[in-house]
Amino acid sequence: MNLLIIFNPNAGHGRSKKILPQIKTEFASHDISIDVKFTEYRGHGKDMLQKMDVSAYDGVIAAGGDGTVFDVINGLMGADHKPRCRMGVLPVGTGNAFARELNLFARDWKEAIQIIARGQTKKIDAGHFKTAEEARYYLNILGLGFVADVSQTATKLKLFGNSAYILGVLYQLIFLNNFKLTIELDGEKIEQDNIFVEVSNTRYTGTTFLMAPEAIIDDGLLDVTLLRKTSRRRILKVLPTIFTGEHVGLEEVTSRKAKHIKISTETRKILTPDGELLGYSPVEITCLPKSVEVFWR
């Protein structure tokens, strides 16, 4: 097997680069040859893949966190690769929400290599979103409102690892505000004063938040979670339930499944596809059923 590794040397606060020799040794022990390409800036993985001919490889592996996964999926889906190359993941970043679908956590890179070495794959869904400025793909989740504000803060606090998201939540609660939302879910329209929207392809966000406990990664549908206007005190009670997925049963929360989603807001809201900060509402989102082949258990 011959693999291309898109490797973020800064993932996990630089920890990923320190363990690269061990990663190379582990691949070699499975008789797998690898070609490592280092990313140098945000979006570099996408740029490299869109310019490369990857037909000589048996798979492209995202080695980093969810930002690297986002880079790789956009590089593969946005380029004219026919047939499209298989994809894998090495969870060596801070946020590894996509890897959770494989029951992998940060530092489970050795187990991830074992999954890749077995060569078994699964075709999974991808999300595609389009705004006035952007058209991209994502594998995990796209959010706006409070969750996007939290991501902005957490990005500045990555030094604290997964705790950055918790700190981001507490900080943004101080500035909490709601916004007027109109969302269409396969033609069904909902209008309400809202706090956040999450459109999920996978169950987790930020590695630890079970945002969409009913999400199935190959069912051809995206899971939409809405939190309508409520008090700060009530939000403090709601937020801990997101760790367990119990929030979906609360009266303030609306959960739906849909293939095609349109979102507009009274004021422009920044979007967070897979934890990145990219694009603004209004946004149109579509599920692309079983469009990505991934090394799977």
C-alpha positions in Angstrom: 0.0 0.0 0.0 1.3 3.5 -0.9 -0.2 6.4 1.0 0.0 10.2 0.8 0.1 11.8 4.3 -1.0 15.4 4.6 0.7 16.2 7.9 0.2 19.2 10.1 3.4 19.6 12.0 1.8 22.1 14.4 -1.1 19.8 15.4 -1.4 19.1 19.1 0.8 22.1 19.9 3.6 20.6 17.9 3.3 17.2 19.5 2.5 15.6 16.1 5.9 16.4 14.6 7.7 14.9 17.6 6.0 11.6 17.1 6.4 11.5 13.3 9.4 9.1 13.5 7.2 6.6 15.5 4.4 7.1 13.0 6.8 6.3 10.1 8.1 3.2 11.9 4.5 2.0 12.6 3.5 2.3 8.9 6.7 0.5 7.8 5.9 -2.4 10.2 2.7 -2.9 8.2 4.6 -2.8 4.9 3.0 0.5 4.0 5.1 3.1 2.1 4.2 6.8 2.8 4.9 10.1 1.2 4.6 12.9 3.8 3.7 16.4 2.8 3.8 19.1 5.5 1.2 21.8 5.7 2.6 25.3 6.2 -0.6 27.4 6.6 -4.3 27.0 7.0 -5.8 25.6 3.8 -2.4 24.4 2.5 -3.5 20.8 2.4 -6.4 21.7 0.2 -4.2 23.7 -2.1 -1.7 20.9 -2.5 -4.3 18.2 -3.2 -6.0 20.3 -5.8 -2.7 20.7 -7.7 -1.5 17.1 -7.3 -2.2 13.9 -9.2 -3.0 11.5 -6.4 -3.9 8.5 -8.7 -0.6 6.8 -7.8 -1.7 6.6 -4.1 -3.9 4.0 -2.4 -5.2 6.7 0.0 -4.8 10.2 1.3 -4.4 10.5 5.1 -5.2 13.6 7.2 -2.7 13.7 10.0 -3.7 16.4 12.4 -7.0 17.6 13.9 -10.3 18.4 12.4 -8.8 21.4 10.5 -6.6 19.0 8.6 -9.5 16.7 7.9 -11.4 19.8 6.5 -8.4 20.6 4.3 -8.1 17.1 2.9 -11.8 16.6 2.2 -11.9 20.0 0.3 -8.7 19.1 -1.6 -10.1 15.7 -2.6 -13.7 16.8 -3.4 -12.7 20.1 -5.0 -10.2 18.5 -7.5 -10.8 16.5 -10.6 -9.8 13.1 -9.2 -11.6 10.3 -11.0 -12.0 8.0 -9.3 -11.7 10.0 -6.1 -8.9 8.7 -3.8 -9.7 7.0 -0.5 -9.3 9.0 2.7 -8.0 8.2 6.2 -7.3 10.0 9.4 -4.5 10.1 12.0 -5.9 11.9 15.1 -2.9 13.8 16.3 -4.5 17.2 16.7 -6.3 19.1 19.5 -9.9 18.6 18.1 -10.6 15.2 16.7 -14.3 15.0 16.3 -14.3 13.1 13.1 -12.0 10.4 14.6 -14.6 9.8 17.3 -16.8 8.2 14.6 -14.0 5.5 14.5 -13.9 5.4 18.3 -10.5 7.0 18.1 -9.3 9.7 20.5 -6.2 12.0 20.3 -3.0 9.9 20.5 -4.8 6.8 19.1 -2.7 7.2 16.0 -1.3 3.7 16.3 -4.8 2.2 16.3 -5.7 4.5 13.4 -2.7 3.1 11.4 -4.0 -0.5 12.1 -7.4 0.5 10.7 -5.8 1.9 7.6 -3.5 -1.2 7.2 -6.5 -3.5 7.2 -7.7 -1.8 4.0 -11.4 -1.9 4.9 -13.4 1.1 3.7 -16.8 2.6 4.1 -18.6 5.2 1.9 -19.8 8.1 4.1 -21.8 11.3 3.6 -20.3 14.7 3.2 -21.9 18.1 3.7 -21.6 20.9 1.1 -22.3 24.5 1.9 -22.6 27.5 -0.3 -22.6 31.2 0.6 -22.2 34.4 -1.4 -18.4 34.1 -0.9 -17.7 30.4 -0.4 -18.5 26.9 -1.6 -16.9 24.1 0.5 -17.3 20.6 1.8 -17.3 19.4 5.4 -17.4 16.1 7.3 -18.3 17.0 10.9 -20.5 19.9 11.5 -21.3 23.5 10.4 -22.5 26.0 13.1 -23.4 29.6 13.5 -24.5 31.9 16.3 -23.2 31.2 19.9 -21.3 28.1 18.7 -19.4 30.1 16.2 -18.6 32.8 18.8 -17.3 30.0 21.1 -15.1 28.7 18.2 -13.6 32.1 17.7 -12.7 32.4 21.3 -11.5 28.8 21.5 -9.1 29.3 18.5 -7.3 31.9 20.6 -7.1 29.5 23.5 -5.8 26.4 21.8 -3.0 26.3 24.3 -5.5 24.9 26.8 -6.4 21.9 24.5 -10.0 20.6 24.8 -10.6 22.9 27.7 -10.4 25.8 25.2 -14.0 25.1 24.2 -15.2 25.2 27.7 -13.4 28.4 28.4 -14.9 29.8 25.1 -18.4 28.9 26.3 -18.0 30.7 29.6 -16.5 33.8 28.0 -19.2 34.1 25.3 -22.0 33.7 27.9 -21.0 37.2 29.0 -21.9 38.6 25.6 -24.8 36.2 24.8 -27.3 37.5 22.3 -30.0 35.9 20.2 -30.8 36.5 16.5 -33.8 36.2 14.2 -33.5 33.0 12.2 -35.3 31.6 9.2 -34.4 28.0 8.3 -35.8 25.7 5.7 -35.5 21.9 6.2 -36.4 20.1 3.0 -39.1 22.8 2.5 -40.3 23.0 6.1 -39.8 26.6 7.4 -39.0 27.5 11.0 -38.7 31.1 12.1 -37.6 32.0 15.7 -35.3 34.0 17.9 -32.4 31.7 18.1 -29.1 31.3 20.0 -27.3 28.7 17.8 -27.6 26.4 14.8 -25.6 23.2 14.3 -25.9 21.2 11.1 -24.2 17.8 11.9 -22.9 15.0 9.7 -21.2 13.3 12.7 -22.2 13.0 16.3 -19.5 15.0 18.0 -18.1 18.5 17.8 -15.0 19.7 19.6 -14.2 16.1 20.4 -16.2 16.0 23.6 -19.6 17.6 22.8 -22.2 15.0 21.7 -24.1 17.6 19.7 -26.1 15.2 17.4 -26.4 11.8 19.2 -28.7 10.4 16.5 -26.5 11.4 13.6 -25.6 8.5 11.2 -22.7 9.2 8.9 -24.0 7.3 6.0 -27.8 7.8 6.1 -28.0 10.6 3.5 -29.2 13.1 6.0 -27.8 15.9 8.1 -28.9 16.4 11.7 -30.0 20.0 12.6 -29.9 21.3 16.2 -31.5 24.6 17.1 -31.4 26.3 20.5 -34.0 29.1 20.7 -33.9 32.2 22.8 -33.5 31.5 26.5 -31.8 33.0 29.6 -28.1 32.7 30.6 -29.1 30.8 33.7 -31.0 28.3 31.6 -28.1 28.0 29.1 -25.8 27.1 32.0 -28.1 24.2 32.7 -28.4 23.2 29.0 -24.8 23.2 28.1 -23.6 20.4 30.3 -26.2 18.1 28.8 -24.5 18.5 25.4 -21.6 16.3 26.7 -24.1 13.4 27.0 -26.5 14.3 24.2 -29.4 14.8 26.6 -30.0 18.4 25.4 -32.0 17.1 22.4 -34.9 16.3 24.8 -35.1 19.8 26.2 -38.0 22.1 25.3 -35.6 24.9 24.1 -33.9 22.6 21.6 -35.3 21.5 18.2 -33.8 18.6 16.4 -34.5 17.6 12.8 -33.0 15.6 10.0 -32.9 17.0 6.5 -31.0 16.6 3.2 -31.3 20.2 2.0 -31.1 23.2 4.3 -31.3 26.9 3.8 -30.4 29.4 6.6 -30.9 33.1 6.7 -30.4 35.5 9.6 -31.4 39.1 10.2 -27.7 40.0 10.8 -24.8 38.3 9.1 -23.4 35.4 11.1 -19.9 33.8 10.7 -19.9 30.1 10.0 -17.8 27.3 11.6 -17.4 24.4 9.2 -15.5 21.7 11.1 -14.2 24.3 13.6 -12.9 26.6 10.9 -14.1 30.2 10.6 -15.2 30.5 7.0 -18.1 32.3 5.2 -21.2 34.1 6.5 -25.0 33.5 6.4 -27.1 33.2 4.4 -26.0 29.7 3.6 -27.4 26.7 1.7 -26.3 23.2 2.9 -26.8 19.9 1.1 -26.0 16.3 2.2 -24.0 14.4 -0.5 -24.8 10.8 0.3 -21.9 8.3 0.4 -19.7 10.6 -1.5 -16.4 9.9 0.4 -14.6 6.5 0.8 -12.9 6.3 4.2 -10.6 3.7 5.8 -13.0 2.3 8.4 -13.1 -0.4 11.1 
